Amino acid sequence: MLMGKGLWPREVREGEGILPRRRCERHGEGNPCTCAMGNLYRFVEPVVLLLLKRKGRSYGYDLAGDLREFALTDAEIERAALYRTLRQLEANGNVASEWETEQAGPARRVYWLTANGERHLEEWAIVLDHVSKSMGRFVREVRRQAPEEKPAKPAAAPAKAAGR
C-alpha cells in the first residue's frame, strides 16, 4: 500500500477495532505499535494537534496555556517540549507556521494544522482508542487475578510453656 510521509494504512483490523500499522524496527513489519507516534510517554503531540484543530490558528504561548485542559497524563508539559513538538510536527508536514509581524509588539509565530495534520490527528485517535482498550483489558485482568480479600484469621495465642 502506498502512503504519504508519516501516514498509516487505515483499514487494518485487530480484535476490537481498526489499528494503524507500519514498519517498526522494534516490532517488525505489520505489527501494531505506537513506537513511531512519538511523544507517547507524555501525549503531547495529539493534544497539540487537537488544540490546533479547535483553534484554527494559534501562537505557541496560547497553546501552552491550554495544554492542561486536554492533557492525557498528569505529567507537567514543559514549554520546551511543546515547542519541540511543534517543530517536529512542522518538519513532518502536520503543522505549518509563519511569523506574524503586522501586530504591535514583537513578531510571533502562528501555527495551524495542515490536511496531513488532520489525518495524523485521526491516526492518534485510532491509536489512543486501541491503547484505552488495552489498558482496560489489563486492569480487568489484574482485578481478576487479585486474590479475594478474606477476613484475617485472628492470631493464635502463644502456647504456654508446660509446668510454669
Residue frames as a rotation matrix with the C-alpha (Angstrom) as fourth column:
MET 1
0.586 0.811 0.000 0.00
0.811 -0.586 0.000 0.00
0.000 0.000 -1.000 0.00
LEU 2
-0.366 -0.694 0.621 1.41
0.651 -0.667 -0.362 3.40
0.665 0.272 0.696 -0.93
MET 3
0.568 0.496 -0.657 1.36
0.819 -0.421 0.390 6.01
-0.083 -0.759 -0.646 1.77
GLY 4
0.584 -0.365 0.725 2.46
-0.033 -0.903 -0.428 9.61
0.811 0.226 -0.539 2.15
LYS 5
-0.511 -0.859 -0.018 5.17
0.053 -0.011 -0.999 10.53
0.858 -0.512 0.051 4.60
GLY 6
-0.934 0.026 0.357 4.04
-0.355 -0.184 -0.917 9.69
0.042 -0.983 0.181 8.11
LEU 7
-0.016 0.999 -0.028 0.70
-0.991 -0.012 0.132 8.19
0.132 0.030 0.991 7.10
TRP 8
-0.762 -0.137 0.633 -0.51
-0.350 0.910 -0.224 4.81
-0.545 -0.392 -0.741 8.24
PRO 9
-0.772 0.584 -0.249 -2.78
0.046 0.443 0.895 2.40
0.633 0.680 -0.369 6.40
ARG 10
-0.522 0.633 0.572 -6.28
-0.827 -0.539 -0.159 2.91
0.207 -0.556 0.805 7.71
GLU 11
0.446 0.884 -0.140 -8.01
-0.849 0.468 0.247 -0.45
0.284 0.009 0.959 7.32
VAL 12
-0.518 -0.591 -0.618 -6.11
-0.249 0.796 -0.552 -2.96
0.819 -0.132 -0.559 9.43
ARG 13
0.514 0.814 0.271 -8.40
-0.568 0.086 0.819 -4.89
0.643 -0.575 0.506 11.74
GLU 14
-0.631 -0.611 -0.478 -7.27
-0.007 0.621 -0.784 -6.36
0.776 -0.491 -0.396 15.02
GLY 15
-0.798 0.294 -0.527 -9.53
0.603 0.356 -0.714 -7.67
-0.023 -0.887 -0.461 17.72
GLU 16
-0.063 0.859 -0.507 -11.90
0.790 -0.267 -0.552 -4.94
-0.610 -0.436 -0.662 18.78
GLY 17
0.695 0.372 -0.616 -11.07
0.046 -0.877 -0.478 -2.25
-0.718 0.304 -0.626 16.26
ILE 18
0.806 -0.446 0.389 -9.05
0.418 -0.036 -0.908 -0.84
0.419 0.894 0.157 13.42
LEU 19
0.655 -0.669 -0.351 -5.42
0.206 -0.288 0.935 -0.27
-0.727 -0.685 -0.050 14.34
PRO 20
0.834 -0.394 -0.387 -2.91
-0.541 -0.441 -0.716 1.58
0.112 0.806 -0.581 12.18
ARG 21
0.658 -0.666 0.351 0.25
0.398 0.703 0.589 -0.34
-0.639 -0.248 0.728 11.27
ARG 22
0.821 -0.515 -0.248 3.58
-0.485 -0.397 -0.779 0.40
0.303 0.760 -0.575 9.67
ARG 23
0.381 -0.775 -0.504 7.13
0.391 0.629 -0.672 -0.87
0.838 0.059 0.543 9.73
CYS 24
0.844 -0.168 0.510 8.58
-0.525 -0.460 0.716 -0.73
0.114 -0.872 -0.476 13.24
GLU 25
-0.023 -0.952 -0.306 12.22
-0.621 0.253 -0.742 -1.53
0.784 0.173 -0.596 13.88
ARG 26
-0.631 -0.208 0.747 11.38
-0.767 0.311 -0.562 -3.00
-0.115 -0.927 -0.356 17.29
HIS 27
-0.115 0.752 0.649 8.21
-0.445 0.545 -0.711 -4.92
-0.888 -0.370 0.272 16.42
GLY 28
-0.742 -0.270 0.614 8.66
0.343 0.634 0.693 -5.77
-0.576 0.725 -0.377 12.73
GLU 29
-0.939 0.334 -0.085 6.50
-0.223 -0.402 0.888 -5.39
0.263 0.853 0.452 9.66
GLY 30
-0.324 0.932 -0.165 2.76
-0.143 0.125 0.982 -5.02
0.935 0.341 0.093 10.10
ASN 31
-0.347 0.200 -0.916 2.67
0.864 0.448 -0.230 -5.26
0.364 -0.871 -0.329 13.89
PRO 32
0.607 0.598 0.523 0.52
0.321 -0.787 0.527 -2.76
0.727 -0.153 -0.670 15.74
CYS 33
-0.102 -0.618 -0.779 2.60
0.995 -0.080 -0.067 -0.45
-0.021 -0.782 0.623 17.89
THR 34
0.915 0.401 -0.045 2.82
0.403 -0.913 0.064 3.12
-0.016 -0.076 -0.997 19.00
CYS 35
0.134 -0.968 -0.213 6.61
0.809 -0.017 0.587 3.42
-0.572 -0.251 0.781 18.70
ALA 36
-0.563 -0.436 0.702 6.57
0.811 -0.454 0.368 5.70
0.159 0.777 0.609 15.68
MET 37
0.468 0.839 0.277 3.93
0.750 -0.543 0.379 8.02
0.468 0.030 -0.883 17.06
GLY 38
-0.489 -0.778 0.394 6.47
0.429 -0.608 -0.668 9.94
0.760 -0.157 0.631 19.14
ASN 39
-0.742 0.076 0.666 5.90
-0.484 -0.748 -0.455 11.73
0.463 -0.660 0.592 22.43
LEU 40
0.051 0.829 -0.556 3.59
0.023 0.556 0.831 8.97
0.998 -0.055 0.009 23.56
TYR 41
-0.436 -0.269 -0.859 5.00
0.784 0.354 -0.509 8.97
0.441 -0.896 0.056 27.07
ARG 42
-0.812 0.170 -0.559 3.53
0.268 -0.742 -0.614 12.40
-0.519 -0.648 0.557 27.64
PHE 43
-0.051 0.849 0.526 0.90
0.966 0.175 -0.189 12.51
-0.253 0.498 -0.829 24.93
VAL 44
-0.353 -0.143 -0.925 1.98
0.113 -0.987 0.109 15.99
-0.929 -0.066 0.365 23.84
GLU 45
-0.984 -0.178 -0.027 1.56
-0.004 -0.130 0.992 15.51
-0.180 0.975 0.127 20.10
PRO 46
-0.477 0.857 0.196 -2.12
0.780 0.310 0.544 14.53
0.405 0.412 -0.816 19.96
VAL 47
0.159 0.530 -0.833 -3.05
0.828 -0.531 -0.179 17.31
-0.537 -0.662 -0.523 22.37
VAL 48
-0.541 -0.425 -0.726 -1.26
-0.024 -0.855 0.518 19.92
-0.841 0.297 0.452 20.26
LEU 49
-0.960 0.208 0.187 -2.97
0.224 0.176 0.958 18.59
0.167 0.962 -0.216 17.12
LEU 50
-0.138 0.971 -0.198 -6.38
0.974 0.169 0.151 18.72
0.180 -0.172 -0.969 18.79
LEU 51
0.021 0.110 -0.994 -5.82
0.540 -0.838 -0.081 22.24
-0.841 -0.535 -0.077 20.10
LEU 52
-0.819 -0.366 -0.441 -4.82
-0.150 -0.606 0.782 23.46
-0.553 0.706 0.441 16.64
LYS 53
-0.734 0.638 0.233 -7.88
0.572 0.396 0.718 21.78
0.366 0.660 -0.656 15.13
ARG 54
0.126 0.833 -0.539 -10.13
0.982 -0.183 -0.054 23.56
-0.143 -0.522 -0.841 17.63
LYS 55
0.103 -0.159 -0.982 -8.43
0.355 -0.916 0.186 26.95
-0.929 -0.368 -0.038 17.44
GLY 56
0.951 0.126 0.284 -7.60
0.306 -0.233 -0.923 27.12
-0.050 0.964 -0.260 13.74
ARG 57
0.190 -0.912 0.364 -4.54
0.262 -0.310 -0.914 29.35
0.946 0.269 0.180 14.11
SER 58
0.985 0.133 -0.111 -2.69
0.135 -0.194 0.972 29.84
0.108 -0.972 -0.209 17.36
TYR 59
0.279 -0.915 0.291 0.55
-0.691 -0.402 -0.601 31.00
0.667 -0.034 -0.744 18.93
GLY 60
-0.238 -0.481 -0.844 2.77
0.236 0.814 -0.531 28.69
0.942 -0.326 -0.080 20.95
TYR 61
-0.947 -0.128 0.295 2.16
-0.219 -0.417 -0.882 30.79
0.236 -0.900 0.366 24.05
ASP 62
-0.141 0.978 0.150 -1.62
-0.985 -0.154 0.073 30.35
0.095 -0.138 0.986 23.71
LEU 63
0.319 0.200 -0.926 -1.26
-0.314 0.944 0.096 26.62
0.894 0.261 0.364 23.12
ALA 64
-0.668 -0.660 -0.343 0.88
0.136 0.345 -0.929 26.31
0.731 -0.667 -0.141 26.26
GLY 65
-0.764 0.417 0.492 -1.92
-0.645 -0.492 -0.585 27.86
-0.002 -0.764 0.645 28.29
ASP 66
0.241 0.962 -0.131 -4.45
-0.968 0.248 0.040 25.30
0.071 0.117 0.991 27.06
LEU 67
-0.413 -0.490 -0.767 -2.39
-0.520 0.819 -0.243 22.11
0.748 0.299 -0.593 27.30
ARG 68
-0.944 0.003 0.330 -3.67
-0.300 0.409 -0.862 21.19
-0.137 -0.912 -0.386 30.77
GLU 69
-0.105 0.994 -0.035 -7.29
-0.902 -0.110 -0.418 21.16
-0.419 -0.012 0.908 29.59
PHE 70
0.745 0.416 -0.522 -6.68
-0.640 0.667 -0.382 18.17
0.189 0.618 0.763 27.31
ALA 71
-0.334 -0.940 0.062 -3.53
-0.919 0.310 -0.244 16.65
0.210 -0.138 -0.968 28.83
LEU 72
0.471 0.501 -0.726 -3.79
-0.443 0.846 0.296 12.87
0.763 0.182 0.620 28.77
THR 73
0.058 -0.472 -0.880 -1.48
0.750 0.602 -0.274 12.40
0.658 -0.644 0.389 31.74
ASP 74
0.900 0.231 -0.369 -0.75
0.432 -0.585 0.687 14.25
-0.057 -0.777 -0.626 34.95
ALA 75
-0.035 -0.999 -0.023 2.81
0.956 -0.040 0.290 14.97
-0.290 -0.012 0.957 33.82
GLU 76
0.369 0.027 -0.929 3.77
0.028 -0.999 -0.018 18.60
-0.929 -0.019 -0.369 33.51
ILE 77
0.513 -0.204 0.834 4.21
0.858 0.158 -0.489 19.52
-0.032 0.966 0.256 29.86
GLU 78
-0.077 -0.656 -0.751 7.15
0.472 -0.687 0.552 21.88
-0.878 -0.312 0.363 29.69
ARG 79
0.667 0.324 -0.671 7.16
-0.312 -0.696 -0.647 24.68
-0.676 0.641 -0.363 27.15
ALA 80
-0.349 -0.865 -0.361 10.37
-0.798 0.072 0.598 23.29
-0.491 0.497 -0.715 25.65
ALA 81
-0.697 0.169 0.696 8.52
0.279 0.959 0.047 20.01
-0.660 0.227 -0.716 24.94
LEU 82
0.429 0.900 -0.081 5.68
0.335 -0.242 -0.910 21.96
-0.839 0.364 -0.406 23.34
TYR 83
0.500 -0.263 -0.825 7.99
-0.685 -0.703 -0.192 23.89
-0.529 0.661 -0.532 21.02
ARG 84
-0.685 -0.708 0.170 10.00
-0.500 0.627 0.598 20.74
-0.530 0.325 -0.783 20.16
THR 85
-0.334 0.668 0.665 6.72
0.519 0.719 -0.462 19.02
-0.787 0.190 -0.587 19.32
LEU 86
0.654 0.584 -0.481 5.57
-0.025 -0.619 -0.785 21.94
-0.756 0.525 -0.391 17.16
ARG 87
-0.018 -0.751 -0.660 8.90
-0.883 -0.297 0.362 21.93
-0.468 0.590 -0.658 15.26
GLN 88
-0.823 -0.290 0.489 8.68
-0.119 0.929 0.351 18.16
-0.556 0.231 -0.798 14.71
LEU 89
0.079 0.938 0.338 5.05
0.518 0.251 -0.818 18.36
-0.852 0.240 -0.466 13.59
GLU 90
0.630 0.102 -0.770 6.01
-0.452 -0.757 -0.471 21.10
-0.631 0.645 -0.431 11.14
ALA 91
-0.429 -0.871 -0.241 9.01
-0.774 0.218 0.594 19.13
-0.465 0.441 -0.768 9.85
ASN 92
-0.787 0.188 0.588 6.66
0.267 0.963 0.048 16.20
-0.557 0.195 -0.807 9.19
GLY 93
-0.902 0.410 0.137 4.13
-0.022 -0.359 0.933 18.37
0.431 0.839 0.333 7.35
ASN 94
-0.311 0.820 -0.481 1.42
0.901 0.415 0.126 18.12
0.303 -0.395 -0.867 10.04
VAL 95
0.504 0.351 -0.789 1.60
0.623 -0.780 0.051 21.76
-0.598 -0.517 -0.613 11.08
ALA 96
0.036 -0.487 0.873 2.50
0.800 -0.509 -0.317 24.93
0.599 0.710 0.372 9.19
SER 97
0.385 0.071 -0.920 3.59
0.748 -0.608 0.266 28.24
-0.541 -0.791 -0.287 10.63
GLU 98
0.108 -0.407 0.907 4.62
0.687 -0.629 -0.364 31.75
0.719 0.662 0.212 9.73
TRP 99
-0.706 -0.372 -0.603 5.88
0.687 -0.567 -0.455 34.83
-0.172 -0.735 0.655 11.51
GLU 100
0.429 0.854 0.295 3.14
0.849 -0.493 0.193 37.34
0.310 0.167 -0.936 12.20
THR 101
-0.589 -0.770 -0.245 4.63
0.806 -0.583 -0.104 40.83
-0.063 -0.259 0.964 12.09
GLU 102
-0.355 0.511 0.783 1.59
0.400 -0.674 0.621 43.00
0.845 0.534 0.035 11.40
GLN 103
0.709 0.640 -0.295 0.56
0.515 -0.184 0.837 43.39
0.482 -0.746 -0.460 15.03
ALA 104
0.513 -0.514 0.688 2.16
-0.638 -0.764 -0.096 45.78
0.575 -0.389 -0.720 17.51
GLY 105
0.582 -0.384 0.717 4.98
-0.596 0.397 0.697 44.30
-0.553 -0.833 0.002 19.53
PRO 106
-0.485 -0.874 0.044 7.49
-0.643 0.390 0.659 41.62
-0.593 0.291 -0.751 18.65
ALA 107
-0.177 0.359 -0.916 6.84
-0.842 0.427 0.330 39.18
0.510 0.830 0.226 15.82
ARG 108
-0.171 0.193 0.966 5.12
-0.678 0.689 -0.258 35.98
-0.715 -0.699 0.013 16.87
ARG 109
-0.924 -0.128 -0.361 4.98
-0.350 0.666 0.659 32.61
0.156 0.735 -0.660 15.15
VAL 110
-0.002 0.976 0.218 1.45
-0.889 0.098 -0.447 31.48
-0.458 -0.194 0.867 14.39
TYR 111
-0.933 -0.310 0.184 0.72
-0.241 0.916 0.322 27.77
-0.268 0.256 -0.929 13.82
TRP 112
0.131 0.983 -0.126 -2.11
-0.939 0.082 -0.335 25.92
-0.319 0.162 0.934 12.07
LEU 113
-0.077 -0.021 0.997 -3.00
-0.070 0.997 0.015 22.33
-0.995 -0.068 -0.079 11.24
THR 114
-0.632 -0.141 -0.762 -2.43
-0.762 -0.066 0.645 21.08
-0.141 0.988 -0.066 7.68
ALA 115
0.446 0.773 -0.451 -4.55
-0.838 0.538 0.092 18.46
0.314 0.337 0.888 5.90
ASN 116
-0.074 -0.568 -0.820 -1.81
-0.052 0.823 -0.566 15.95
0.996 0.001 -0.091 6.72
GLY 117
-0.903 -0.250 0.349 -2.08
-0.318 -0.158 -0.935 17.05
0.289 -0.955 0.063 10.36
GLU 118
-0.007 0.975 0.221 -5.82
-1.000 -0.001 -0.029 16.39
-0.028 -0.221 0.975 10.30
ARG 119
0.534 0.151 -0.832 -5.11
-0.383 0.920 -0.079 12.83
0.754 0.361 0.549 9.13
HIS 120
-0.500 -0.804 -0.322 -2.38
0.017 0.363 -0.932 12.43
0.866 -0.471 -0.168 11.75
LEU 121
-0.626 0.386 0.678 -4.83
-0.780 -0.320 -0.538 13.50
0.009 -0.865 0.501 14.46
GLU 122
0.508 0.829 -0.234 -7.22
-0.835 0.540 0.102 10.80
0.211 0.144 0.967 13.25
GLU 123
0.119 -0.573 -0.811 -4.33
-0.064 0.811 -0.582 8.29
0.991 0.121 0.060 13.45
TRP 124
-0.834 -0.427 0.349 -3.76
-0.322 -0.137 -0.937 9.36
0.448 -0.894 -0.024 17.04
ALA 125
-0.073 0.895 0.440 -7.45
-0.996 -0.046 -0.072 8.84
-0.044 -0.444 0.895 17.79
ILE 126
0.623 0.255 -0.740 -7.19
-0.429 0.902 -0.050 5.27
0.655 0.348 0.671 16.47
VAL 127
-0.291 -0.840 -0.458 -4.03
0.089 0.453 -0.887 4.56
0.953 -0.299 -0.057 18.44
LEU 128
-0.802 -0.016 0.597 -5.36
-0.550 -0.371 -0.748 6.09
0.233 -0.928 0.289 21.66
ASP 129
0.332 0.942 0.044 -8.60
-0.927 0.317 0.202 4.15
0.176 -0.108 0.978 21.29
HIS 130
0.454 -0.258 -0.853 -6.54
-0.047 0.949 -0.313 0.96
0.890 0.182 0.419 20.99
VAL 131
-0.662 -0.749 0.029 -4.38
-0.016 -0.025 -1.000 1.93
0.749 -0.662 0.005 23.98
SER 132
-0.396 0.607 0.689 -7.50
-0.908 -0.370 -0.196 2.70
0.136 -0.703 0.698 26.01
LYS 133
0.663 0.665 -0.345 -8.98
-0.632 0.743 0.218 -0.73
0.401 0.074 0.913 25.23
SER 134
0.103 -0.724 -0.682 -5.66
0.155 0.689 -0.708 -2.42
0.982 -0.033 0.183 26.00
MET 135
-0.784 -0.371 0.498 -5.43
-0.369 -0.366 -0.854 -0.63
0.499 -0.853 0.150 29.34
GLY 136
0.081 0.908 0.411 -8.99
-0.989 0.021 0.147 -1.62
0.125 -0.419 0.899 30.16
ARG 137
0.672 0.108 -0.732 -8.19
-0.206 0.978 -0.045 -5.27
0.711 0.181 0.679 29.42
PHE 138
-0.368 -0.905 -0.214 -5.06
0.101 0.190 -0.977 -5.01
0.924 -0.381 0.022 31.55
VAL 139
-0.640 0.183 0.746 -6.94
-0.727 -0.459 -0.511 -3.53
0.249 -0.869 0.427 34.52
ARG 140
0.497 0.868 -0.017 -9.68
-0.833 0.482 0.272 -6.17
0.244 -0.121 0.962 34.25
GLU 141
0.438 -0.404 -0.803 -7.05
0.068 0.906 -0.418 -8.93
0.896 0.129 0.425 34.21
VAL 142
-0.684 -0.690 0.235 -5.24
-0.148 -0.184 -0.972 -7.50
0.714 -0.700 0.024 37.23
ARG 143
-0.319 0.652 0.688 -8.50
-0.947 -0.252 -0.200 -7.33
0.044 -0.715 0.697 39.12
ARG 144
0.673 0.552 -0.492 -9.43
-0.570 0.811 0.131 -10.84
0.472 0.193 0.860 38.03
GLN 145
0.131 -0.744 -0.655 -6.06
0.205 0.667 -0.716 -12.16
0.970 -0.040 0.239 39.24
ALA 146
-0.477 -0.301 0.825 -6.20
-0.652 -0.508 -0.563 -10.34
0.589 -0.807 0.046 42.58
PRO 147
-0.761 0.222 -0.609 -6.94
0.466 0.840 -0.277 -12.70
0.450 -0.495 -0.743 45.44
GLU 148
0.285 0.917 0.278 -10.29
0.226 -0.346 0.911 -12.18
0.932 -0.197 -0.306 47.05
GLU 149
-0.580 -0.447 0.681 -9.94
-0.511 -0.451 -0.731 -10.32
0.634 -0.772 0.034 50.27
LYS 150
0.222 0.587 -0.779 -10.91
0.396 0.676 0.622 -12.57
0.891 -0.447 -0.082 53.15
PRO 151
0.795 0.056 0.604 -11.19
-0.482 -0.548 0.684 -11.54
0.369 -0.835 -0.408 56.75
ALA 152
-0.260 -0.960 -0.108 -7.90
-0.566 0.242 -0.788 -12.14
0.783 -0.143 -0.606 58.51
LYS 153
0.446 0.318 -0.836 -7.90
0.413 0.756 0.508 -15.03
0.794 -0.572 0.206 60.96
PRO 154
0.831 -0.184 0.525 -7.22
-0.524 -0.576 0.628 -13.96
0.187 -0.797 -0.575 64.50
ALA 155
-0.140 -0.959 -0.248 -3.69
-0.594 0.281 -0.754 -14.73
0.793 0.042 -0.608 65.55
ALA 156
0.539 0.262 -0.801 -3.43
0.345 0.799 0.493 -17.78
0.769 -0.542 0.340 67.79
ALA 157
0.825 -0.252 0.507 -2.40
-0.560 -0.489 0.669 -17.06
0.080 -0.835 -0.544 71.35
PRO 158
-0.142 -0.945 -0.296 1.19
-0.738 0.300 -0.604 -18.12
0.660 0.133 -0.740 72.07
ALA 159
0.507 0.285 -0.813 1.39
0.160 0.896 0.414 -21.55
0.847 -0.340 0.409 73.66
LYS 160
0.619 -0.270 0.737 2.21
-0.771 -0.388 0.506 -21.51
0.149 -0.882 -0.448 77.37
ALA 161
-0.366 -0.822 -0.437 5.21
-0.567 0.569 -0.596 -23.45
0.738 0.030 -0.674 78.47
ALA 162
0.514 0.566 -0.645 4.31
0.080 0.716 0.693 -26.57
0.854 -0.407 0.323 80.46
GLY 163
0.213 -0.375 -0.902 5.00
0.901 0.433 0.033 -26.62
0.378 -0.820 0.430 84.17
ARG 164
-0.799 -0.508 0.322 5.12
0.346 -0.826 -0.444 -22.93
0.492 -0.243 0.836 84.85
